[in-house]
Amino acid sequence: MRAKRRIPARGEGFHPEDRAMVGEFKAFLLKHGVIALAVAVVIGGAVQKLVAAIVADLIMPIIGALTPGGNWRTATMSIGPIKLGLGDFLGAVLDFLIIALVVFLIVKTLVREQPAPAK
């Protein structure tokens, strides 16, 4: 018959060196802002999806209705045997400008400059 394994209580089952290493790791994470960076990456991914939805579902249909031929992102320009994806490039520029604007507005809202100390 197999003996049941007991789940160790908090702090039990670790050697003192292991606890010290965990403490050092926690201090490293806090000192170097790794947790804040991880949160920023997750929020950045969510903002990217939001901006992509704004561009694809709100802005592009308006631009598509205003341009003759509809889907301007597929527009190409031929120079001899070379085809340049002009529409795709302009779409990427537009995406970048919108993302930059959204990030600017978020940072401007969340990060307020501290007033200069009075002399």
Phi, psi and omega in degrees: 000138184271135180283142177286139177271135180266138176285126183294146177290167182302128179084348181272143176094355177256141172283156180304325179295323180295317179297322179296319180294319178298318177297317178297318180296317178298316178297320178300313181300317182287319183295319186265007175067028182295322180293317178298321178295318178297318177297319179297321179295317180295314179295322177300320177297320179292319178295322179300316179296319179296313180295320178299321178292320178298314181295310186289323189260339182246312187277313184297321177299324178293314179296319178298323179289331181276342181260138177290137179097353173079263188283090184284344179292342178267001181296137177233160175234127182261131172236097185063231180277358184265132175250122178262130178279072185297316180296318179296318178296313179296325176296319178294321177297316179297316177302314180299315181297320179292316178298317179298320179296314180297315179297318178301314181295321179294313181296318180298323180286317186275328184251103179264139178289139177282136178296148180294140180296141179290143181268000000 
